[in-house]
Amino acid sequence: MLCSAALIKQLLFNRLFKIPIKLGIAVALITLFPTTLIAKTYVVLNISSYHKEYTWTEQCTSAIKEELGSNFEVHTFYMDTKRIPSTEFSGAADKAWKFYQSLNPDIVLIGDDNALLLLGPRLKYETSKIVIFYGINGNPRHYFTDMAVPPHFGGILEKVSLVSLIRNVAYLLQNDAKKRFLVLSNKKMSASHYFHKKLLDQGRAEFAGFEIQYKLTNGWSDWKSKATADHRNFSAIFLDNFFNIKDNGIAIPSEDVLHWTINNTELPVFILQNRIGKNQAVGAIFVDGKEHGKKAAELTKLRISGKIGKVIWEDRGGEKMVLSKSELERHKIQFPETKLARFKIVE
């Protein structure tokens, strides 16, 4: 009733001052519903380091679109750096930059480390538009020559920890007689943690009552060789990074690397990805892509609203390690029910 009275009052005002009927109605409606009719539609460019079919990318992108809603027009550019050779990264960055220039978005989202490394410096000096990064494993300051994240940037770090994963597995397998873990990686790990630094410097370390051996691989043949050499003398294997492994220049899908390693080492495999279940990893600690994408969208809206300035959040994922019941049974891993509270069990 109040809206109707206000509308009639506005229309009488329009008639008195001889405002045209159609224009008068428009003015009346804007007076009543200003935020609905003049809400800005933001054009968003989401630059992903990876390819469209990659599960993490799909989860983050769909969650970003859903959380941002109808007032945001989201365009995604895929750099495909999990599959193309590193020699082609620069070309992928140039294509992404041309797309950015042609689209001229209001906001830029950057997904994962490669995109931030390759495009962050350009966006730092060539625009003052809001830039939100997400899925960043490294220190974002290291991607800028002056070691400073610009004031118009902000984002979320993906802080899953190999140290935390190993600690949880050591607790799970504390009665295992071998007391040896193998960490296998296709990419040199960051030395940000003292434990990582020791592994990098010496190739081995003592941690949580276990001897940890670290092997860095170079290509598919080297991966297979190092995964199976002496593997029966280990209690478990940790895959720190199993992406972009090449066989004669062709990238091996990460799913194939995981399945081959599981089937050929006969060891329980633990990872930092959400790939747990029958014939997959026994356990994992990971950041959920949908939840992470939602947080990136929430941060974007907060920056636009002016409620916050430059902030960097941390997403440490679930607090518990997720274990596969079927894989625990296959590897005959048993533990007392008193330990169950520390883990989340799925099929």
Phi, psi and omega in degrees: 000321179296320180296318181296318180295319180294323179294316179297318180298317180294321181292323176296321177298318180297319182294319182299319182262013173059040174281133180308145188303310184297316179294322180297318178297318180298315179299319180297317181293320179296324178298320183280319187233062186296318184289331181288318188273337183245015179300133183282139171263120182268134175268123185243130172255118178256109181261115181260137177294335192250199183256161188299325186279351181290128189303314180301315180298314182297318180296313181296314184296314181294322179291323178298311180299316183295316183287324180292319176087190191288344179275007180233126178259105189261126174244136182243133174247128182257120182275341173064032186282357173279343185243328182278156177295153181298337178293343181259002181298318182298319178296322178295323179293321178297320178295319178297321180293320177296321178295319177300314182294322180287325181281324183050062185287165174278328185221147177239130171250138181237120182258117173080165195296318185300318180294320179292319178298317187276331186243342180306311180300323178295316181289337178291315188262342187251003177203156174247011180292156179296130177235123179243122177257156179209164179068029183266122180269325181274186176277116185300335178297331183289350181267006179234138186299329179266009177058036181223128174284127184298155182295335179271005176262168173184170179171192184230131177268140176265097191254058171280147190237125174297324179300315179295320179298313181296320180299318180293319180290324177298322176294319180294320187251029187297341179265004179290136186284332186287323178055040180223133176242146175247127174253121183244133183214141176270355183220136181300126182287160177290145179265025185291337180250144183301326179294317177299317182298320179294319177297318180294319184284322189244346181080358179202161178197156174263131181204131176053035177083006180239151170272125181253126174251138183243128179233123176263131185253162180224085179097170187293316181297319179293323177300311182297321181294313184285334179289328186257342180293120176063020188293334181291350178266007179251155178277326182198165179235137178248127178261099182289319177208122180229036181250155174059031175282129187255145172234104186055042177085355181256129182290133175272126178306138183300328178298321180292322178297315181298312182295320179297315182296318179298315186282337186255342177265336183060019177259151171295131184253135179235139187221176177249035180226158179276070178224071184242141178146190183299129181061025174232206183291150176288321183202164182198155164241129187207163172263127180287128184298320181294316179293322181293316178297322178297318179295322178297320178292320179297318179295322178300313181293324178294321179293318180297320182290345182081009182286335178222159175260217180290119176224153175232114179269162173243134176244107183263008177072201180290149181284340184248149172285136179266131182240145177267121180299316182294323179285327174299317180293320181296323180266006178055041177269118181238147176208153184293154180298340179296341179269349188300326183298339182278345186235162171247124184258130174236169180289000000 
